[in-house]
Amino acid sequence: MLKQPNNEPQRKYGWVDKWAKMTGERARIDAKANNTYIVYEKEGKLVKEFPNGKIIPFHKDGKS
């Protein structure tokens, strides 16, 4: 990533940030339509986010 004078990182290809945001939004829409959850990293740990907004830690053993 390149650094701007105001210390905000900027990608070489600016469309990547927009594409990543749109992908996350689409995942939330699909999860709501299918009554399931999405998994992503938050503060260095994997979490599950449900359509109702509830966020819980993700455990690979399937217990939570």
C-alpha positions as CSV (number, residue, x, y, z in Angstrom):
1,M,0.0,0.0,0.0
2,L,1.1,3.5,-0.6
3,K,1.0,6.2,2.1
4,Q,-0.6,9.6,1.5
5,P,0.6,12.7,3.3
6,N,-2.3,12.5,5.8
7,N,-1.1,9.0,6.7
8,E,-4.1,7.2,5.2
9,P,-3.2,4.0,3.4
10,Q,-4.2,4.0,-0.3
11,R,-4.1,0.9,-2.4
12,K,-2.4,0.8,-5.8
13,Y,-5.8,-0.2,-7.2
14,G,-8.4,2.0,-5.6
15,W,-11.3,-0.2,-6.8
16,V,-10.3,-3.0,-4.4
17,D,-11.6,-1.2,-1.4
18,K,-15.0,-0.5,-3.0
19,W,-15.2,-4.1,-4.3
20,A,-14.4,-5.5,-0.8
21,K,-17.1,-3.4,0.8
22,M,-19.7,-4.4,-1.8
23,T,-18.8,-8.1,-1.3
24,G,-19.4,-7.8,2.4
25,E,-22.7,-6.0,1.9
26,R,-23.8,-8.7,-0.5
27,A,-22.8,-11.5,2.0
28,R,-25.0,-9.8,4.6
29,I,-27.9,-9.7,2.2
30,D,-27.5,-13.3,1.3
31,A,-27.2,-14.4,4.9
32,K,-30.4,-12.6,5.7
33,A,-32.3,-14.1,2.8
34,N,-31.1,-17.6,3.7
35,N,-31.4,-17.2,7.5
36,T,-27.7,-18.0,8.1
37,Y,-24.6,-16.1,9.2
38,I,-21.4,-14.6,7.8
39,V,-17.9,-15.2,9.2
40,Y,-15.3,-12.6,9.3
41,E,-12.3,-11.4,11.3
42,K,-12.8,-8.7,13.9
43,E,-10.1,-7.5,16.2
44,G,-7.9,-10.5,15.2
45,K,-10.5,-13.2,15.9
46,L,-13.1,-14.9,13.7
47,V,-16.7,-14.1,14.5
48,K,-20.2,-15.0,13.3
49,E,-22.6,-12.3,12.5
50,F,-26.3,-13.2,12.3
51,P,-29.0,-11.4,10.3
52,N,-30.4,-9.9,13.6
53,G,-27.1,-8.2,14.3
54,K,-25.9,-10.6,17.0
55,I,-22.1,-11.2,16.8
56,I,-20.5,-14.2,18.6
57,P,-17.1,-15.8,18.5
58,F,-16.5,-18.5,15.9
59,H,-15.2,-21.8,17.0
60,K,-14.1,-24.4,14.5
61,D,-15.5,-27.3,16.4
62,G,-19.0,-26.1,15.5
63,K,-20.2,-25.4,19.1
64,S,-20.8,-21.7,18.7
